[in-house]
Each structure stands twice: as structure tokens, then as C-alpha cells.
Amino acid sequence: MNCRRCGTPLEKPGDYCLTCNTANSDAVVAEFTEERAELTMLDDDAVVGETAITTRPEDDEELSGVQLRNFAGRVADEIRRKRPETVYAAGARDPLRETRAQLHHEFYRVPDGDADGDVVRWVLDRRGDRALEVVETPPREKVGGSHSTLIGDRKGRRAVRTVAEHPHVKKVVPGPIDAGGTGSRTGLRAKATRAGTNGNVRLLLRDGSSVQENRIVTTAMDRETGERVREDLNEALREADLQDG
């Protein structure tokens, strides 16, 4: 493949051209298994390249911590050389999570089961929709309202911070605490609830018999796009071990 701007041959399809400083792919789709990552490079609605990165556990059972980090590092390095605007990822959670931690790109997880086996087609269909505004406000400045107390102490604050870090969240408004809920033996659990017609969602925190509903103002413009933000938030809460499943 040659650079679309200056014609310089690229080492790999979709690579960023260092000769004329031009990106040749604006998104990367990564599909993970425990031992393999399939990368598809996109430019608008066209597939411009594909590559696979593999690894193998030393004991033929599962990757060690070092192997997992190294595997994810190779995937992250391959993505960096494309310099995409956005990364979409699906599949095995451990290598996906580790790769995400090593990148600083806008990163979205494709919800399990939503793509019906064709992750690239799901992404192409979704990218055709109007892009959501990205909020640059620091997470700590997104939290505010008349109620300042959060249940769950440190875990409650971590749940709110996890939500506030999302690029499509404008504000998190803590709500009053209801101490009359059903008791929980699992400690604090957090969940983003179904989006409203305006695209906003609620962050439900449960800790013992206490329940707190916090309003999340998003950049979504309707229920459909709000549901996409909700899916991202719940995945982030799962990755932070603040949600079951």
C-alpha cells in the first residue's frame, strides 16, 4: 500500500506516513481471543488493511501476567503506528483491557453479542451516525450538585470517577441517599441504567441497604445514542470491578 497523499510505499497497510505526515487509516478494529488479535484498519467506510498478532502461553493453558502485557504491548504498538483517531475492540476481556491501558486513543468496546459475529460491519454501520461531542473537562470538574455525599466511600468515589472519565459525559450530579433498599452482601455495586429520551442516563449505586441514584448528563442527543454511552459506561464499571458480570 502507498500513502494516499504522497505515494510513498508504506511498510504495512494503513500505516501513518512519516514522509508527508499523513494518516492512512482513521480507525482500527481489534478483535481479541486469548491468543490472537485480528486488526482491521479503516479509512472512512473502506477497509484498507488487515493484520493478525498471535501469542502462545508457555504452559499451553493460559497467558502469564508478563505474557499478557507483552502480547497487549505488541497489539498496542501496531495500533500506534497507524495513529488512528479511534480504536474499536471486541472479544476476550483480559488482552483487550491490557491493550486499552497501554493506549491513549479514543477507545470503544463493542458490546458482547451486539455485532452478531461481524465486528467490522457493526463498526462501519455505527460510524455512519453523527459523532458525539467529546468533553474535554477534567473528570473532577464534572461532578457537582446540591448533594455532595456518595455511598460506598472510596469505591463510590471510584465509580463516579470512572463514569466522569468517559469522553461523552458532561456532568455527574449525585442524588439523595435512600437507606431503605434491600441489603447486599457483595459490597458496592454500580450500574448505568437505561437512557432517557434526551440521551442522559442514571448511575445507580448500591451498598448494603443504601441506594443512591446519580444523574449523568451526556452528549448523546437521543435514547439510541444514549444507550451506546450507557453500554460503554457499564463496560468501564465492569473493568473497574464495580459491577457483576
Backbone as CSV, one residue per row, in Angstrom:
resi,resn,N_x,N_y,N_z,CA_x,CA_y,CA_z,C_x,C_y,C_z
1,MET,0.843,-1.195,0.000,0.000,0.000,0.000,0.880,1.248,0.000
2,ASN,0.471,2.240,-0.782,1.182,3.515,-0.826,0.393,4.586,-0.081
3,CYS,1.101,5.599,0.403,0.445,6.724,1.064,-0.539,7.382,0.102
4,ARG,-1.724,7.665,0.594,-2.763,8.238,-0.266,-2.433,9.667,-0.686
5,ARG,-1.523,10.324,0.046,-1.208,11.717,-0.255,0.031,11.867,-1.126
6,CYS,1.151,11.227,-0.730,2.408,11.445,-1.453,2.863,10.232,-2.252
7,GLY,2.187,9.087,-2.071,2.534,7.906,-2.837,3.700,7.106,-2.313
8,THR,4.265,7.483,-1.159,5.380,6.728,-0.578,4.917,5.330,-0.170
9,PRO,5.674,4.277,-0.537,5.277,2.933,-0.111,5.273,2.818,1.414
10,LEU,4.229,2.208,1.957,4.107,2.012,3.396,4.550,0.606,3.759
11,GLU,5.195,0.471,4.920,5.660,-0.855,5.343,4.489,-1.794,5.562
12,LYS,3.413,-1.272,6.172,2.216,-2.074,6.415,0.986,-1.256,6.021
13,PRO,-0.079,-1.920,5.546,-1.296,-1.193,5.152,-1.861,-0.364,6.298
14,GLY,-2.216,0.866,5.991,-2.819,1.739,6.986,-1.839,2.491,7.843
15,ASP,-0.534,2.279,7.640,0.473,2.979,8.439,0.388,4.497,8.246
16,TYR,0.770,5.213,9.274,0.927,6.669,9.182,2.158,6.961,8.344
17,CYS,2.043,7.887,7.402,3.167,8.219,6.522,4.045,9.268,7.188
18,LEU,5.282,8.907,7.467,6.221,9.824,8.099,6.854,10.772,7.091
19,THR,6.694,10.489,5.816,7.261,11.358,4.786,6.469,12.652,4.655
20,CYS,5.141,12.534,4.629,4.296,13.734,4.467,3.362,13.954,5.655
21,ASN,3.563,13.162,6.745,2.752,13.306,7.961,1.255,13.189,7.668
22,THR,0.894,12.079,7.060,-0.499,11.833,6.693,-0.970,10.502,7.267
23,ALA,-2.150,10.505,7.898,-2.759,9.268,8.377,-3.437,8.562,7.212
24,ASN,-3.224,7.251,7.122,-3.838,6.474,6.057,-4.937,5.552,6.564
25,SER,-5.251,5.651,7.843,-6.418,4.982,8.414,-6.878,5.821,9.597
26,ASP,-8.184,5.986,9.732,-8.685,6.817,10.825,-9.286,6.011,11.963
27,ALA,-9.344,4.680,11.805,-9.852,3.824,12.877,-9.250,2.439,12.747
28,VAL,-9.111,1.768,13.886,-8.653,0.382,13.917,-9.675,-0.437,14.706
29,VAL,-10.069,-1.573,14.135,-10.953,-2.514,14.817,-10.112,-3.689,15.282
30,ALA,-10.127,-3.980,16.576,-9.328,-5.070,17.143,-10.254,-6.140,17.697
31,GLU,-10.113,-7.364,17.209,-10.907,-8.488,17.696,-9.972,-9.452,18.414
32,PHE,-10.216,-9.660,19.713,-9.306,-10.435,20.551,-9.844,-11.819,20.881
33,THR,-8.932,-12.808,20.854,-9.105,-14.034,21.612,-7.979,-14.025,22.631
34,GLU,-7.869,-15.067,23.450,-6.814,-15.092,24.463,-5.421,-15.164,23.838
35,GLU,-5.325,-15.642,22.584,-4.010,-15.852,21.984,-3.851,-15.168,20.629
36,ARG,-4.822,-14.361,20.210,-4.749,-13.783,18.870,-5.519,-12.467,18.827
37,ALA,-4.997,-11.511,18.080,-5.710,-10.256,17.851,-5.750,-9.999,16.350
38,GLU,-6.956,-9.848,15.817,-7.151,-9.519,14.407,-7.406,-8.017,14.311
39,LEU,-6.549,-7.299,13.586,-6.684,-5.856,13.436,-7.142,-5.524,12.026
40,THR,-8.169,-4.682,11.930,-8.671,-4.214,10.643,-8.576,-2.699,10.627
41,MET,-7.902,-2.154,9.624,-7.730,-0.712,9.511,-8.797,-0.135,8.583
42,LEU,-9.412,0.956,9.029,-10.482,1.595,8.267,-10.088,3.022,7.903
43,ASP,-10.545,3.452,6.748,-10.447,4.856,6.345,-11.834,5.250,5.849
44,ASP,-12.525,6.060,6.628,-13.951,6.328,6.402,-14.694,4.999,6.417
45,ASP,-15.341,4.619,5.302,-16.098,3.370,5.294,-15.396,2.283,4.486
46,ALA,-14.092,2.418,4.274,-13.331,1.438,3.489,-12.335,0.692,4.374
47,VAL,-12.193,-0.613,4.134,-11.166,-1.412,4.791,-9.875,-1.270,3.992
48,VAL,-8.827,-0.745,4.636,-7.569,-0.503,3.916,-6.475,-1.489,4.291
49,GLY,-6.720,-2.337,5.274,-5.698,-3.306,5.629,-6.131,-4.198,6.771
50,GLU,-5.508,-5.357,6.871,-5.771,-6.307,7.951,-4.449,-6.943,8.373
51,THR,-4.347,-7.257,9.655,-3.157,-7.949,10.146,-3.541,-8.731,11.393
52,ALA,-2.746,-9.720,11.737,-3.006,-10.546,12.919,-1.751,-10.614,13.778
53,ILE,-1.953,-10.598,15.089,-0.858,-10.722,16.051,-1.193,-11.892,16.964
54,THR,-0.273,-12.814,17.120,-0.540,-14.021,17.900,0.467,-14.173,19.028
55,THR,0.091,-14.987,19.997,0.992,-15.364,21.084,0.614,-16.765,21.514
56,ARG,1.396,-17.333,22.400,1.113,-18.691,22.865,1.551,-18.823,24.315
57,PRO,0.661,-19.301,25.195,1.057,-19.475,26.602,2.126,-20.539,26.745
58,GLU,3.041,-20.330,27.674,4.144,-21.262,27.859,3.663,-22.618,28.355
59,ASP,2.593,-22.639,29.151,2.106,-23.908,29.700,0.925,-24.467,28.911
60,ASP,0.636,-23.862,27.723,-0.462,-24.306,26.862,-1.822,-24.215,27.536
61,GLU,-1.935,-23.421,28.603,-3.222,-23.273,29.267,-3.684,-21.820,29.252
62,GLU,-2.919,-20.922,29.832,-3.293,-19.513,29.833,-2.045,-18.644,29.905
63,LEU,-2.215,-17.389,29.484,-1.085,-16.468,29.474,-0.728,-16.041,30.885
64,SER,0.572,-15.950,31.159,1.016,-15.378,32.427,0.840,-13.867,32.364
65,GLY,1.009,-13.213,33.497,0.883,-11.760,33.527,1.866,-11.076,32.598
66,VAL,3.107,-11.563,32.574,4.128,-10.973,31.710,3.780,-11.209,30.242
67,GLN,3.352,-12.432,29.914,2.978,-12.743,28.535,1.805,-11.879,28.075
68,LEU,0.833,-11.682,28.964,-0.334,-10.874,28.623,0.076,-9.440,28.322
69,ARG,0.931,-8.868,29.161,1.386,-7.497,28.936,2.189,-7.383,27.641
70,ASN,3.013,-8.399,27.379,3.804,-8.364,26.151,2.921,-8.500,24.912
71,PHE,1.953,-9.389,24.968,1.012,-9.568,23.865,0.256,-8.269,23.609
72,ALA,-0.292,-7.683,24.667,-1.016,-6.424,24.528,-0.092,-5.317,24.026
73,GLY,1.168,-5.338,24.465,2.119,-4.326,24.015,2.364,-4.400,22.527
74,ARG,2.436,-5.605,21.980,2.620,-5.763,20.534,1.403,-5.252,19.773
75,VAL,0.216,-5.536,20.304,-1.009,-5.030,19.665,-1.031,-3.503,19.729
76,ALA,-0.713,-2.956,20.899,-0.714,-1.500,21.066,0.305,-0.841,20.133
77,ASP,1.487,-1.447,19.978,2.498,-0.891,19.078,1.999,-0.867,17.636
78,GLU,1.305,-1.924,17.234,0.775,-1.992,15.868,-0.275,-0.914,15.642
79,ILE,-1.089,-0.663,16.675,-2.115,0.381,16.548,-1.464,1.763,16.509
80,ARG,-0.451,1.978,17.332,0.200,3.298,17.376,0.790,3.685,16.025
81,ARG,1.312,2.726,15.291,1.945,3.065,14.020,0.925,3.526,12.984
82,LYS,-0.373,3.286,13.252,-1.427,3.786,12.360,-1.865,5.199,12.759
83,ARG,-1.686,5.554,14.039,-2.145,6.832,14.580,-3.622,7.097,14.253
84,PRO,-4.490,6.157,14.597,-5.909,6.335,14.287,-6.573,7.322,15.239
85,GLU,-7.708,7.851,14.828,-8.487,8.704,15.716,-9.205,7.866,16.776
86,THR,-9.644,6.662,16.384,-10.472,5.848,17.260,-10.096,4.376,17.136
87,VAL,-10.185,3.673,18.272,-9.984,2.226,18.301,-11.272,1.576,18.794
88,TYR,-11.736,0.564,18.076,-12.882,-0.247,18.493,-12.364,-1.637,18.816
89,ALA,-12.831,-2.226,19.912,-12.302,-3.522,20.322,-13.424,-4.445,20.771
90,ALA,-13.228,-5.738,20.525,-14.207,-6.747,20.907,-13.469,-8.015,21.294
91,GLY,-14.164,-8.875,22.061,-13.608,-10.191,22.350,-13.088,-10.363,23.751
92,ALA,-12.039,-11.180,23.884,-11.514,-11.588,25.191,-11.157,-10.384,26.052
93,ARG,-11.630,-10.399,27.274,-11.546,-9.210,28.122,-10.134,-8.890,28.597
94,ASP,-9.358,-9.904,28.998,-8.037,-9.617,29.594,-7.084,-8.942,28.613
95,PRO,-6.842,-9.506,27.417,-5.940,-8.799,26.496,-6.513,-7.478,26.012
96,LEU,-7.836,-7.393,25.895,-8.457,-6.124,25.491,-8.208,-5.051,26.541
97,ARG,-8.436,-5.407,27.800,-8.251,-4.441,28.888,-6.798,-3.977,28.981
98,GLU,-5.863,-4.917,28.847,-4.445,-4.564,28.945,-4.013,-3.689,27.770
99,THR,-4.516,-3.984,26.581,-4.193,-3.143,25.418,-4.735,-1.739,25.614
100,ARG,-5.952,-1.656,26.097,-6.568,-0.343,26.337,-5.734,0.470,27.316
101,ALA,-5.197,-0.183,28.329,-4.403,0.519,29.338,-3.105,1.069,28.765
102,GLN,-2.634,0.478,27.660,-1.369,0.907,27.072,-1.536,1.940,25.965
103,LEU,-2.766,2.320,25.665,-3.026,3.277,24.593,-3.653,4.554,25.139
104,HIS,-3.544,5.627,24.381,-4.146,6.902,24.763,-5.120,7.385,23.690
105,HIS,-5.600,6.466,22.866,-6.549,6.808,21.822,-7.982,6.758,22.363
106,GLU,-8.902,7.414,21.653,-10.317,7.242,21.948,-10.636,5.775,21.713
107,PHE,-11.181,5.103,22.712,-11.260,3.642,22.702,-12.675,3.210,23.062
108,TYR,-13.283,2.389,22.216,-14.636,1.897,22.465,-14.656,0.379,22.410
109,ARG,-15.342,-0.228,23.353,-15.543,-1.677,23.316,-16.857,-1.970,22.623
110,VAL,-16.838,-2.899,21.685,-18.060,-3.355,21.037,-18.757,-4.294,22.014
111,PRO,-19.993,-3.995,22.440,-20.672,-4.835,23.423,-20.803,-6.277,22.955
112,ASP,-20.545,-7.216,23.871,-20.627,-8.638,23.542,-22.007,-8.974,22.985
113,GLY,-22.011,-9.664,21.853,-23.268,-10.107,21.260,-23.903,-9.112,20.314
114,ASP,-23.520,-7.832,20.383,-24.165,-6.820,19.549,-23.770,-6.927,18.082
115,ALA,-22.576,-7.426,17.809,-22.072,-7.415,16.435,-22.476,-8.646,15.630
116,ASP,-23.087,-9.655,16.303,-23.514,-10.875,15.615,-22.369,-11.507,14.824
117,GLY,-21.166,-11.445,15.375,-20.029,-12.088,14.746,-19.303,-11.257,13.707
118,ASP,-19.876,-10.150,13.269,-19.226,-9.312,12.262,-18.924,-7.955,12.881
119,VAL,-17.805,-7.898,13.587,-17.466,-6.694,14.344,-17.185,-5.524,13.411
120,VAL,-16.478,-5.781,12.314,-16.132,-4.698,11.388,-17.391,-4.083,10.790
121,ARG,-18.352,-4.900,10.389,-19.602,-4.375,9.837,-20.354,-3.563,10.886
122,TRP,-20.358,-4.025,12.132,-21.022,-3.293,13.214,-20.403,-1.919,13.365
123,VAL,-19.074,-1.863,13.318,-18.380,-0.579,13.465,-18.681,0.334,12.283
124,LEU,-18.636,-0.200,11.076,-18.920,0.613,9.893,-20.330,1.187,9.942
125,ASP,-21.283,0.383,10.381,-22.659,0.871,10.496,-22.760,1.967,11.548
126,ARG,-22.065,1.798,12.638,-22.142,2.772,13.728,-21.432,4.073,13.369
127,ARG,-20.318,3.960,12.642,-19.559,5.165,12.307,-20.319,6.065,11.341
128,GLY,-21.334,5.534,10.692,-22.117,6.360,9.779,-23.027,7.325,10.499
129,ASP,-23.222,7.119,11.807,-24.076,8.009,12.584,-23.317,9.273,12.975
130,ARG,-24.076,10.288,13.342,-23.457,11.543,13.758,-22.585,11.322,14.998
131,ALA,-21.349,11.789,14.946,-20.413,11.606,16.048,-20.857,12.414,17.264
132,LEU,-20.611,11.852,18.434,-20.947,12.548,19.666,-19.837,13.523,20.038
133,GLU,-20.239,14.615,20.632,-19.276,15.613,21.097,-18.405,15.017,22.197
134,VAL,-17.121,15.320,22.148,-16.181,14.872,23.170,-15.988,16.000,24.187
135,VAL,-16.112,15.660,25.468,-15.995,16.643,26.549,-14.553,16.638,27.067
136,GLU,-13.913,17.780,27.034,-12.514,17.886,27.456,-12.361,18.244,28.931
137,THR,-13.452,18.533,29.628,-13.398,18.923,31.040,-12.763,17.827,31.888
138,PRO,-11.840,18.138,32.791,-11.256,17.126,33.676,-12.346,16.421,34.489
139,PRO,-12.218,15.114,34.729,-13.256,14.358,35.437,-13.685,14.972,36.763
140,ARG,-12.741,15.472,37.553,-13.094,16.005,38.876,-14.003,17.234,38.770
141,GLU,-13.916,17.948,37.631,-14.743,19.139,37.450,-16.124,18.811,36.896
142,LYS,-16.351,17.556,36.553,-17.656,17.154,36.025,-18.648,16.799,37.133
143,VAL,-18.155,16.621,38.352,-19.005,16.169,39.454,-19.480,17.368,40.254
144,GLY,-20.798,17.483,40.433,-21.327,18.606,41.190,-22.828,18.515,41.357
145,GLY,-23.375,19.370,42.235,-24.800,19.372,42.518,-25.048,19.699,43.968
146,SER,-26.299,19.661,44.360,-26.658,20.035,45.727,-26.296,18.960,46.741
147,HIS,-26.105,17.712,46.292,-25.723,16.620,47.193,-24.262,16.265,46.931
148,SER,-23.465,16.270,47.960,-22.038,16.006,47.785,-21.606,14.655,48.340
149,THR,-22.454,14.004,49.143,-22.091,12.729,49.764,-22.337,11.580,48.804
150,LEU,-21.391,10.643,48.751,-21.527,9.442,47.931,-21.468,8.216,48.827
151,ILE,-22.323,7.231,48.570,-22.258,5.998,49.353,-21.080,5.161,48.874
152,GLY,-20.659,4.230,49.723,-19.587,3.321,49.335,-18.190,3.846,49.574
153,ASP,-18.083,5.049,50.163,-16.769,5.620,50.473,-15.847,5.591,49.251
154,ARG,-14.687,4.961,49.383,-13.699,5.001,48.304,-14.227,4.361,47.019
155,LYS,-14.950,3.243,47.150,-15.486,2.578,45.959,-16.544,3.441,45.281
156,GLY,-17.338,4.136,46.078,-18.335,5.025,45.496,-17.696,6.146,44.718
157,ARG,-16.642,6.713,45.278,-15.919,7.780,44.572,-15.258,7.249,43.305
158,ARG,-14.766,6.003,43.376,-14.127,5.416,42.192,-15.148,5.170,41.089
159,ALA,-16.355,4.756,41.467,-17.403,4.534,40.467,-17.763,5.838,39.763
160,VAL,-17.915,6.901,40.531,-18.264,8.193,39.938,-17.116,8.705,39.077
161,ARG,-15.883,8.532,39.527,-14.733,8.971,38.736,-14.643,8.182,37.430
162,THR,-14.925,6.878,37.487,-14.902,6.046,36.277,-15.892,6.562,35.250
163,VAL,-17.081,6.921,35.702,-18.103,7.463,34.807,-17.688,8.832,34.285
164,ALA,-17.159,9.672,35.175,-16.785,11.041,34.786,-15.635,11.060,33.784
165,GLU,-14.831,9.999,33.743,-13.711,9.950,32.804,-14.162,9.680,31.376
166,HIS,-15.415,9.280,31.189,-15.879,8.957,29.830,-15.943,10.227,28.988
167,PRO,-15.464,10.191,27.746,-15.398,11.411,26.932,-16.757,11.992,26.532
168,HIS,-17.834,11.214,26.655,-19.149,11.719,26.277,-20.028,12.036,27.490
169,VAL,-19.407,12.134,28.666,-20.125,12.537,29.884,-19.798,13.989,30.187
170,LYS,-20.857,14.818,30.270,-20.682,16.230,30.591,-20.617,16.468,32.099
171,LYS,-21.502,15.788,32.828,-21.611,16.079,34.265,-22.219,14.891,34.991
172,VAL,-21.794,14.700,36.242,-22.384,13.709,37.139,-22.951,14.456,38.337
173,VAL,-24.250,14.298,38.570,-24.929,15.018,39.657,-25.366,14.005,40.709
174,PRO,-24.660,13.916,41.855,-25.050,12.974,42.907,-26.457,13.256,43.422
175,GLY,-27.198,12.192,43.706,-28.561,12.321,44.209,-28.638,12.004,45.684
176,PRO,-29.832,12.114,46.274,-30.006,11.793,47.693,-29.825,10.301,47.940
177,ILE,-29.524,9.954,49.180,-29.284,8.557,49.548,-30.543,7.986,50.186
178,ASP,-30.976,6.822,49.695,-32.123,6.108,50.239,-31.588,4.926,51.040
179,ALA,-31.824,4.929,52.337,-31.291,3.880,53.206,-32.269,2.736,53.394
180,GLY,-33.333,2.697,52.615,-34.358,1.669,52.814,-34.357,0.577,51.778
181,GLY,-33.242,0.400,51.049,-33.196,-0.608,49.999,-32.944,-2.003,50.545
182,THR,-32.901,-2.972,49.649,-32.623,-4.352,50.016,-31.131,-4.526,50.267
183,GLY,-30.780,-5.218,51.322,-29.375,-5.382,51.667,-28.589,-6.158,50.633
184,SER,-27.301,-5.829,50.478,-26.419,-6.514,49.541,-25.207,-7.033,50.282
185,ARG,-24.777,-8.244,49.941,-23.610,-8.839,50.591,-22.354,-8.725,49.729
186,THR,-22.458,-8.091,48.618,-21.335,-8.044,47.684,-20.586,-6.720,47.725
187,GLY,-20.891,-5.849,48.680,-20.248,-4.550,48.705,-20.850,-3.633,47.671
188,LEU,-20.182,-2.512,47.424,-20.740,-1.533,46.492,-20.789,-2.086,45.073
189,ARG,-21.957,-1.897,44.439,-22.150,-2.251,43.027,-22.680,-1.028,42.302
190,ALA,-22.232,-0.851,41.075,-22.626,0.324,40.298,-23.160,-0.110,38.945
191,LYS,-24.180,0.610,38.465,-24.768,0.274,37.168,-25.352,1.517,36.527
192,ALA,-25.079,1.703,35.225,-25.719,2.770,34.461,-27.032,2.239,33.923
193,THR,-28.113,2.963,34.179,-29.446,2.489,33.815,-29.848,2.987,32.428
194,ARG,-30.950,2.479,31.939,-31.441,2.759,30.589,-31.523,4.258,30.327
195,ALA,-31.087,4.649,29.137,-31.078,6.065,28.756,-32.482,6.607,28.571
196,GLY,-32.656,7.898,28.873,-33.922,8.570,28.640,-34.009,9.086,27.213
197,THR,-35.105,9.719,26.890,-35.299,10.217,25.528,-34.300,11.310,25.162
198,ASN,-33.723,11.968,26.166,-32.741,13.032,25.905,-31.305,12.517,25.875
199,GLY,-31.119,11.193,26.019,-29.785,10.605,25.955,-29.056,10.526,27.280
200,ASN,-29.622,11.090,28.349,-28.980,11.031,29.655,-29.291,9.709,30.348
201,VAL,-28.415,9.308,31.274,-28.609,8.054,31.997,-28.471,8.315,33.496
202,ARG,-28.665,7.265,34.277,-28.510,7.345,35.737,-27.459,6.339,36.190
203,LEU,-26.676,6.737,37.171,-25.709,5.833,37.792,-26.296,5.382,39.119
204,LEU,-26.630,4.087,39.189,-27.240,3.539,40.399,-26.149,2.889,41.240
205,LEU,-25.975,3.389,42.476,-25.009,2.822,43.413,-25.761,2.103,44.520
206,ARG,-25.350,0.876,44.835,-25.926,0.100,45.940,-24.809,-0.340,46.869
207,ASP,-25.008,-0.099,48.153,-24.025,-0.511,49.154,-24.781,-0.905,50.410
208,GLY,-24.836,-2.209,50.695,-25.642,-2.678,51.801,-27.105,-2.352,51.544
209,SER,-27.763,-1.690,52.482,-29.165,-1.311,52.309,-29.316,0.093,51.737
210,SER,-28.205,0.741,51.427,-28.250,2.113,50.892,-28.239,2.100,49.369
211,VAL,-29.032,2.984,48.798,-29.117,3.121,47.344,-29.015,4.605,47.005
212,GLN,-28.251,4.922,45.971,-28.117,6.309,45.523,-28.216,6.359,44.004
213,GLU,-29.095,7.218,43.505,-29.267,7.394,42.067,-28.652,8.723,41.661
214,ASN,-27.666,8.664,40.786,-26.931,9.850,40.366,-27.210,10.143,38.897
215,ARG,-27.470,11.382,38.567,-27.805,11.752,37.192,-26.529,11.954,36.381
216,ILE,-26.502,11.390,35.187,-25.360,11.529,34.284,-25.825,12.273,33.039
217,VAL,-25.271,13.450,32.835,-25.590,14.252,31.655,-24.572,13.918,30.570
218,THR,-25.039,13.460,29.413,-24.149,13.034,28.339,-24.279,13.957,27.123
219,THR,-23.423,13.729,26.151,-23.504,14.484,24.899,-24.401,13.780,23.880
220,ALA,-25.034,12.664,24.275,-25.956,11.965,23.378,-27.167,12.845,23.092
221,MET,-27.737,12.665,21.906,-28.857,13.522,21.506,-30.211,12.817,21.569
222,ASP,-30.231,11.511,21.817,-31.493,10.777,21.897,-31.261,9.473,22.648
223,ARG,-32.327,8.680,22.795,-32.216,7.436,23.561,-31.237,6.458,22.913
224,GLU,-31.256,6.347,21.588,-30.403,5.379,20.912,-28.928,5.662,21.165
225,THR,-28.515,6.909,20.981,-27.107,7.228,21.217,-26.788,7.203,22.712
226,GLY,-27.774,7.530,23.551,-27.576,7.420,24.990,-27.332,5.988,25.425
227,GLU,-28.002,5.041,24.755,-27.789,3.628,25.072,-26.363,3.195,24.746
228,ARG,-25.782,3.777,23.719,-24.396,3.440,23.383,-23.448,3.933,24.468
229,VAL,-23.720,5.138,24.975,-22.903,5.654,26.075,-23.093,4.774,27.308
230,ARG,-24.345,4.384,27.581,-24.618,3.521,28.739,-23.834,2.212,28.648
231,GLU,-23.792,1.598,27.459,-23.045,0.350,27.283,-21.565,0.558,27.587
232,ASP,-21.017,1.668,27.104,-19.604,1.971,27.374,-19.356,2.149,28.867
233,LEU,-20.270,2.851,29.546,-20.112,3.103,30.978,-20.162,1.799,31.769
234,ASN,-21.107,0.924,31.450,-21.201,-0.343,32.176,-19.984,-1.219,31.929
235,GLU,-19.433,-1.177,30.728,-18.225,-1.940,30.462,-17.057,-1.384,31.284
236,ALA,-16.955,-0.056,31.384,-15.898,0.555,32.192,-16.055,0.193,33.666
237,LEU,-17.295,0.144,34.145,-17.538,-0.230,35.544,-17.195,-1.698,35.782
238,ARG,-17.470,-2.565,34.799,-17.070,-3.967,34.934,-15.560,-4.099,34.991
239,GLU,-14.877,-3.345,34.137,-13.421,-3.410,34.116,-12.819,-2.896,35.416
240,ALA,-13.527,-1.991,36.082,-13.067,-1.466,37.371,-13.511,-2.351,38.536
241,ASP,-14.112,-3.520,38.204,-14.591,-4.472,39.224,-15.633,-3.848,40.139
242,LEU,-16.495,-3.018,39.553,-17.558,-2.365,40.307,-18.938,-2.864,39.879
243,GLN,-18.944,-3.905,39.059,-20.205,-4.427,38.555,-20.060,-5.912,38.328
244,ASP,-21.119,-6.657,38.600,-21.101,-8.090,38.384,-21.148,-8.411,36.899
245,GLY,-20.610,-9.512,36.503,-20.712,-9.968,35.112,-19.508,-9.597,34.283
